Amino acid sequence: ERFTADGNTLNLVPLCKGPTLPCRLHMVCFLVVLFYSKDGTFFVFTMPYRMANGNNTYSQLIKELVPLETKTQNASLGETRMPPNTSKTLGPCPDTPPNLLGPLHVEFNSNRTLDYVRKEVGSILQEGGRYKPPDCIAQQKVAIIVAFRNRHEHLKHWLYYLHPILVRQQLDYRVYIINQDGEGVFNRAKLMNTGYVEALKEYDYECFVFSDIDLVPMNDRNLYRCFDNPRHLAVAMDKFNFHLPYNGYFGGVSSLSKDQYLKINGFPNSFWGWGGEDDDIYNRILNRGMSISRPDSVTGKYRMIKHERDLHNEPNPNNPGKLSQTRWTMDKDGINSLKYSVKDIVRDRLYTFITVDIEAPSITW
């Protein structure tokens, strides 16, 4: 039989001749196999053809199976077949991190350099001293805030020990070094307030750990996270023969959740020079009906990097007298009265270094 279309001649080869029942069955089976595959995909069977120019050379006999886009025959799915989802949903990190070591040997090698620290501990960090666990969701998002000026010798030791500890503790964290610009009177508490504000510009932190640059923990079970009450972490320094100097001491290293911090209106901005601000923070916590939590004296051990008193951070004789006024001053002296300006931000592999002008006065006492 010959079928002509657009000048081409297509020869169809009959499968069988005659109206017999076997012939009809043969045709039906052929059509089913030809047009329908077992997975629900239709195909076209291409036959050889002869060009109109009379060339009797036929192309090689080819069977092409051309899939046509179809939806699945199962109407209940209502969509095309998709590959299975192989992504894994991360679960929360355990409350007790599994890789903690406990007591640590801490020494301050004078040959240690910042480049060495960067090489040793920086490979798993993101820019800005940032880390988050790759295999679970951290219990808390923590900003580590350090008040700083002219302490680069201490910084390398602190970073060398703290980053591995914080990584083992499975924290979602970043280290902020808040550097006071200029040579005016140092103000630790105001720098901590500044670090709180600057950190929240970058991430929705839930917890804030405020640390001196010269204190290194000697036990990684001392968790740098927040608790139901404000937490005093540095409870047993070698400087004090590994004892708490007095019950109301809140110095060195502490942690407060965002809610706890706002409840006390942050730290006081009015304590210029050395001394008094830690006690004022302690008073603020008690005045807001909270209590202090602490690790035990074994877990809370710290080594202090020995140093001379900083220039323009001398003891201020006016600070102790302010402590009796905390109840009345805390609502107007704190995060709601903070003033500063950012001079520079440097994002190193090991830290985010923010230099700020906090309008420091010259010494007047």
Disulfide bonds with the S-S distance in Angstrom:
Cys16-Cys23 1.57
Cys93-Cys136 1.92
Cys207-Cys226 2.06
